[in-house]
Amino acid sequence: MRAPLLLTLPLALLLAATPVASRDLDQDEALRLRREGLIMPLETLLQQALARYPGASLLEAELEEDDGIYIYEIELLTADGVARELELDARDGRLLKDEED
């Protein structure tokens, strides 16, 4: 009886420690959320991100859902050639993360 418990306990701990992955939303979902007023337009938040790094270029932008929170993940290439990853709350534009990628 103790052997099965000793084998399942490490597996249970591993599963509990595994972070929940975020879900990428497709353009149809993003459009629906925008029409319903649940998220801000990407253009607005992209302007906000580019204002932080004048002269930067957009590399990629994605809308994700992470634990019920909609997040725009924006990757920029700064004028200095540094890749940056910004995460903005899609509901209110609040900056959640800004780090070198």
DRENFI-33975 format. One record per residue: residue number from 1; x, y, z of N, C-alpha, C in turn. Coordinates in steps of 0.05 Angstrom, whole numbers. Example, Ala and Ser with C-alpha at 12.3 -4.5 7.8 and 13.67 -1.06 7.14 Angstrom:
REM DRENFI-33975
+-----+--------+---------+--------+---------+----------+--------+--------+---------+--------+
!   n ! n_east ! n_north !   n_up ! ca_east ! ca_north !  ca_up ! c_east ! c_north !   c_up !
+-----+--------+---------+--------+---------+----------+--------+--------+---------+--------+
!   1 !    264 !    -114 !    156 !     246 !      -90 !    156 !    264 !     -66 !    156 !
!   2 !    257 !     -45 !    142 !     273 !      -21 !    143 !    258 !       1 !    157 !
+-----+--------+---------+--------+---------+----------+--------+--------+---------+--------+
REM end
This chain:
REM DRENFI-33975
+-----+--------+---------+--------+---------+----------+--------+--------+---------+--------+
!   n ! n_east ! n_north !   n_up ! ca_east ! ca_north !  ca_up ! c_east ! c_north !   c_up !
+-----+--------+---------+--------+---------+----------+--------+--------+---------+--------+
!   1 !     16 !     -24 !      0 !       0 !        0 !      0 !     17 !      25 !      0 !
!   2 !     40 !      25 !     14 !      57 !       49 !     15 !     71 !      54 !    -11 !
!   3 !     77 !      34 !    -26 !      92 !       37 !    -51 !     76 !      54 !    -71 !
!   4 !     51 !      48 !    -76 !      36 !       65 !    -95 !     35 !      95 !    -86 !
!   5 !     32 !      99 !    -61 !      32 !      126 !    -51 !     58 !     140 !    -55 !
!   6 !     80 !     126 !    -51 !     106 !      138 !    -55 !    111 !     144 !    -85 !
!   7 !     99 !     129 !   -102 !     102 !      134 !   -131 !     84 !     157 !   -141 !
!   8 !     60 !     159 !   -130 !      41 !      179 !   -139 !     47 !     207 !   -127 !
!   9 !     58 !     207 !   -103 !      63 !      233 !    -90 !     82 !     251 !   -107 !
!  10 !    104 !     241 !   -117 !     121 !      259 !   -133 !    107 !     269 !   -158 !
!  11 !     91 !     252 !   -171 !      76 !      260 !   -194 !     56 !     282 !   -187 !
!  12 !     42 !     279 !   -165 !      22 !      299 !   -157 !     36 !     326 !   -151 !
!  13 !     59 !     325 !   -138 !      74 !      349 !   -132 !     84 !     363 !   -157 !
!  14 !     92 !     347 !   -177 !     102 !      358 !   -202 !     78 !     372 !   -217 !
!  15 !     55 !     360 !   -217 !      32 !      371 !   -231 !     23 !     397 !   -216 !
!  16 !     25 !     397 !   -190 !      17 !      421 !   -175 !     36 !     444 !   -180 !
!  17 !     61 !     438 !   -185 !      81 !      459 !   -189 !     82 !     469 !   -218 !
!  18 !     69 !     455 !   -236 !      70 !      463 !   -264 !     52 !     488 !   -268 !
!  19 !     63 !     509 !   -280 !      47 !      533 !   -284 !     26 !     528 !   -305 !
!  20 !      3 !     542 !   -302 !     -18 !      540 !   -322 !    -10 !     557 !   -346 !
!  21 !    -12 !     545 !   -369 !      -4 !      559 !   -394 !    -26 !     579 !   -402 !
!  22 !    -17 !     601 !   -413 !     -36 !      620 !   -423 !    -47 !     610 !   -450 !
!  23 !    -69 !     622 !   -458 !     -82 !      614 !   -483 !    -81 !     637 !   -503 !
!  24 !    -70 !     632 !   -527 !     -70 !      652 !   -548 !    -98 !     654 !   -560 !
!  25 !   -107 !     678 !   -564 !    -133 !      682 !   -576 !   -130 !     689 !   -605 !
!  26 !   -148 !     679 !   -622 !    -146 !      685 !   -650 !   -160 !     712 !   -656 !
!  27 !   -158 !     720 !   -681 !    -168 !      747 !   -688 !   -198 !     749 !   -685 !
!  28 !   -213 !     727 !   -689 !    -242 !      728 !   -686 !   -249 !     733 !   -657 !
!  29 !   -235 !     719 !   -639 !    -241 !      723 !   -610 !   -233 !     752 !   -602 !
!  30 !   -211 !     762 !   -612 !    -202 !      789 !   -605 !   -222 !     809 !   -615 !
!  31 !   -232 !     806 !   -639 !    -252 !      824 !   -650 !   -278 !     823 !   -633 !
!  32 !   -287 !     800 !   -625 !    -311 !      797 !   -609 !   -307 !     811 !   -582 !
!  33 !   -284 !     807 !   -569 !    -278 !      820 !   -543 !   -277 !     850 !   -546 !
!  34 !   -266 !     860 !   -568 !    -265 !      889 !   -573 !   -293 !     900 !   -577 !
!  35 !   -309 !     886 !   -593 !    -337 !      896 !   -598 !   -353 !     896 !   -572 !
!  36 !   -348 !     877 !   -554 !    -362 !      876 !   -529 !   -351 !     896 !   -508 !
!  37 !   -330 !     909 !   -515 !    -318 !      929 !   -497 !   -302 !     917 !   -475 !
!  38 !   -294 !     892 !   -478 !    -279 !      878 !   -457 !   -249 !     884 !   -458 !
!  39 !   -239 !     891 !   -482 !    -211 !      898 !   -485 !   -208 !     924 !   -501 !
!  40 !   -185 !     936 !   -498 !    -179 !      960 !   -514 !   -169 !     953 !   -541 !
!  41 !   -170 !     971 !   -560 !    -159 !      965 !   -587 !   -129 !     962 !   -586 !
!  42 !   -119 !     943 !   -601 !     -90 !      938 !   -602 !    -76 !     964 !   -610 !
!  43 !    -87 !     979 !   -629 !     -73 !     1003 !   -639 !    -67 !    1022 !   -616 !
!  44 !    -86 !    1025 !   -598 !     -83 !     1044 !   -575 !    -60 !    1034 !   -557 !
!  45 !    -59 !    1009 !   -551 !     -38 !      999 !   -533 !    -11 !     997 !   -548 !
!  46 !    -12 !     993 !   -574 !      13 !      992 !   -589 !     26 !    1020 !   -589 !
!  47 !      9 !    1041 !   -592 !      20 !     1068 !   -590 !     32 !    1074 !   -563 !
!  48 !     20 !    1063 !   -542 !      30 !     1066 !   -515 !     57 !    1052 !   -512 !
!  49 !     59 !    1028 !   -523 !      84 !     1013 !   -521 !    106 !    1027 !   -537 !
!  50 !    100 !    1036 !   -561 !     120 !     1050 !   -578 !    129 !    1076 !   -566 !
!  51 !    111 !    1090 !   -551 !     119 !     1115 !   -538 !    140 !    1110 !   -516 !
!  52 !    141 !    1087 !   -505 !     161 !     1080 !   -485 !    189 !    1078 !   -498 !
!  53 !    190 !    1071 !   -524 !     215 !     1066 !   -538 !    213 !    1080 !   -565 !
!  54 !    217 !    1107 !   -566 !     216 !     1121 !   -591 !    235 !    1109 !   -612 !
!  55 !    225 !    1106 !   -636 !     241 !     1095 !   -658 !    241 !    1064 !   -659 !
!  56 !    226 !    1051 !   -640 !     225 !     1022 !   -640 !    207 !    1012 !   -662 !
!  57 !    211 !     987 !   -669 !     195 !      973 !   -689 !    181 !     950 !   -677 !
!  58 !    157 !     945 !   -686 !     141 !      923 !   -677 !    151 !     897 !   -688 !
!  59 !    156 !     877 !   -671 !     164 !      851 !   -681 !    140 !     832 !   -681 !
!  60 !    124 !     833 !   -659 !     102 !      814 !   -657 !     82 !     825 !   -636 !
!  61 !     57 !     819 !   -640 !      36 !      826 !   -620 !     17 !     803 !   -618 !
!  62 !     10 !     795 !   -594 !      -9 !      773 !   -590 !    -28 !     781 !   -567 !
!  63 !    -52 !     770 !   -569 !     -71 !      773 !   -547 !    -73 !     746 !   -534 !
!  64 !    -70 !     745 !   -508 !     -71 !      720 !   -493 !    -91 !     723 !   -470 !
!  65 !   -100 !     700 !   -461 !    -116 !      699 !   -437 !   -101 !     683 !   -416 !
!  66 !    -96 !     695 !   -393 !     -80 !      682 !   -372 !    -96 !     685 !   -346 !
!  67 !   -107 !     663 !   -336 !    -123 !      663 !   -312 !   -145 !     683 !   -313 !
!  68 !   -159 !     684 !   -336 !    -182 !      702 !   -339 !   -175 !     731 !   -345 !
!  69 !   -149 !     737 !   -348 !    -140 !      764 !   -353 !   -131 !     765 !   -382 !
!  70 !   -141 !     785 !   -397 !    -132 !      788 !   -425 !   -108 !     805 !   -426 !
!  71 !    -87 !     796 !   -439 !     -61 !      809 !   -440 !    -51 !     811 !   -469 !
!  72 !    -43 !     836 !   -476 !     -29 !      839 !   -501 !      0 !     836 !   -496 !
!  73 !     13 !     817 !   -510 !      42 !      813 !   -508 !     53 !     826 !   -533 !
!  74 !     70 !     846 !   -529 !      81 !      862 !   -551 !    111 !     859 !   -550 !
!  75 !    123 !     851 !   -573 !     152 !      850 !   -575 !    161 !     872 !   -594 !
!  76 !    181 !     887 !   -584 !     192 !      910 !   -599 !    222 !     906 !   -603 !
!  77 !    232 !     918 !   -625 !     260 !      921 !   -629 !    266 !     950 !   -626 !
!  78 !    281 !     958 !   -605 !     287 !      986 !   -600 !    306 !     997 !   -621 !
!  79 !    308 !    1024 !   -621 !     326 !     1037 !   -639 !    355 !    1029 !   -634 !
!  80 !    361 !    1019 !   -610 !     388 !     1010 !   -603 !    392 !     981 !   -610 !
!  81 !    372 !     968 !   -622 !     375 !      940 !   -630 !    369 !     920 !   -608 !
!  82 !    355 !     928 !   -587 !     349 !      911 !   -564 !    320 !     901 !   -567 !
!  83 !    316 !     875 !   -565 !     289 !      864 !   -565 !    277 !     866 !   -538 !
!  84 !    252 !     877 !   -536 !     238 !      881 !   -511 !    211 !     867 !   -513 !
!  85 !    203 !     856 !   -490 !     177 !      844 !   -488 !    160 !     859 !   -468 !
!  86 !    138 !     869 !   -476 !     120 !      884 !   -459 !     94 !     868 !   -457 !
!  87 !     82 !     868 !   -433 !      56 !      857 !   -429 !     38 !     879 !   -418 !
!  88 !     15 !     883 !   -432 !      -4 !      904 !   -424 !    -31 !     891 !   -418 !
!  89 !    -43 !     899 !   -397 !     -70 !      890 !   -391 !    -89 !     901 !   -413 !
!  90 !   -102 !     883 !   -427 !    -118 !      890 !   -450 !   -143 !     905 !   -442 !
!  91 !   -151 !     904 !   -417 !    -176 !      918 !   -408 !   -170 !     948 !   -404 !
!  92 !   -148 !     954 !   -391 !    -143 !      982 !   -383 !   -116 !     993 !   -392 !
!  93 !    -99 !     977 !   -405 !     -74 !      987 !   -415 !    -51 !     988 !   -395 !
!  94 !    -57 !     978 !   -371 !     -36 !      979 !   -350 !    -12 !     962 !   -358 !
!  95 !     12 !     972 !   -354 !      36 !      957 !   -360 !     41 !     936 !   -339 !
!  96 !     43 !     911 !   -347 !      46 !      889 !   -329 !     75 !     879 !   -329 !
!  97 !     88 !     882 !   -352 !     116 !      872 !   -354 !    130 !     888 !   -376 !
!  98 !    156 !     893 !   -372 !     173 !      906 !   -392 !    201 !     895 !   -386 !
!  99 !    210 !     877 !   -404 !     236 !      866 !   -399 !    250 !     860 !   -426 !
! 100 !    276 !     858 !   -424 !     292 !      852 !   -447 !    286 !     823 !   -455 !
! 101 !    282 !     818 !   -480 !     276 !      791 !   -490 !    300 !     776 !   -499 !
+-----+--------+---------+--------+---------+----------+--------+--------+---------+--------+
REM end
